[in-house]
Amino acid sequence: MKRVVLAAGALLLSAPALADPITIPTEICRGYFFIPVTLPARDDRPEDRTLWFLYDTGASSSYVDPDSIERISGMRVETGNRARIRDASMGTLTVGMRPRVTELDHLSIALGREIDGILAFDAFDNYLLTIDYGAMEMRLDTGELPRPDNNTVFSARGPDDRPWLRVMVGDRARRILIDSGAAGTAFAVRDLHRYDLENPARPIGASVRFTRIEYRDGGRLADPVTFGPNRIENPLISEVPETELFGGEAMSHFVWTFDQQNERVRIVPITPGATMEIPSERHHGMALRPVRDGLHVESILPDSGAENADIQAGDVITHIMGAPVRGRGCGMEGLENWTVTRVRDGEAADIDIPLVTLVE
């Protein structure tokens, strides 16, 4: 078994070079890659000692939830400190790590699946890391990528240690963050009004960024996004106040191999030569903020299914399709409507909300 130490974020290789690539065990939930990290069994500890970490190329630090640490260890580590995890297994790898402790309940509620922790981009920085959206798996190998040729291998340098990519958004050159943690986003830019859209931008939803909610306007770009020989036709594009993103919806068309030591990335289309497009997304029309009891309705988007349903700002959604919002799971694709349980003034009611396309 290979032995690896994860210190404050990065995996430090303390074994000979890998003879063959290693496939990391993962589970996929709505485009996010979750990795199990299992501590050794102990008689005085719970039987289930597995923590599930979401791997996020857009994260600069690794985190773990204090309740998760207490569950597997019996010890309470206060937020802001670092937890020490030793001799854990990640598939065939043995790892240790010291993630920062922070509350992640809001992310578990938003996604509907428990999130014990987040692994930063540099967690595997001594390896070549491949995120293969075609096979839906992650692999580790040793070696390095050749110099960038802007055909398959690109520079990943940017303002920090995370991966950045120079793309053309229409006729504008942008260096944007490659962010697998933005799984529901194709591209996000600042100053959306500067870009040519097929139709005027409109509210399309909200996203949870740790402790705050970000409202998003969006539309379909009138031009392609291109980098090297790759061309994504008229993608959906949304507005962000800060870091511009190449999100998971667009990443899912490619196989990505990151060489963090040399700040390079190899990008290979899953289907070479195929026209790459971002399909329209059906949406319930509620801007939702995770709260202790479920999802708080912050506002209702215009011309959405929720606008004509008995839902209003201030309601709390406690169940979706009969399941508690925190445990609703990952299989929500292909639905024509959501049946939600909303609570208003202490009264609960089941409401049907049709899912409609906000941006064609």
Salt bridges, closest charged atoms under 4 A:
GLU27 OE1 - ARG113 NH2 3.03
ASP44 OD2 - ARG42 NH2 2.91
ASP44 OD2 - ARG45 NH1 3.30
ASP48 OD2 - ARG71 NH1 3.89
ASP67 OD1 - ARG76 NH1 2.60
GLU70 OE1 - ARG76 NH1 2.83
ASP87 OD1 - ARG3 NH1 3.17
ASP105 OD1 - ARG326 NH2 3.11
GLU114 OE2 - ARG326 NE 2.52
ASP116 OD2 - ARG71 NH2 3.66
ASP132 OD2 - ARG139 NH1 3.11
GLU137 OE2 - ARG139 NH1 2.66
ASP160 OD2 - ARG162 NH2 2.87
ASP179 OD2 - ARG209 NH2 3.83
ASP191 OD2 - ARG194 NE 3.66
GLU214 OE2 - ARG212 NH2 2.83
GLU233 OE2 - ARG231 NE 2.44
GLU242 OE1 - ARG212 NH2 3.43
GLU244 OE1 - ARG174 NE 3.02
GLU263 OE1 - ARG157 NE 3.17
GLU298 OE2 - ARG289 NE 2.83
GLU298 OE2 - HIS296 ND1 2.67
ASP310 OD2 - ARG342 NH2 2.78
ASP310 OD1 - ARG344 NH2 3.22
ASP315 OD2 - ARG342 NE 3.83
ASP315 OD1 - ARG344 NE 2.83
GLU336 OE1 - ARG282 NH2 3.13
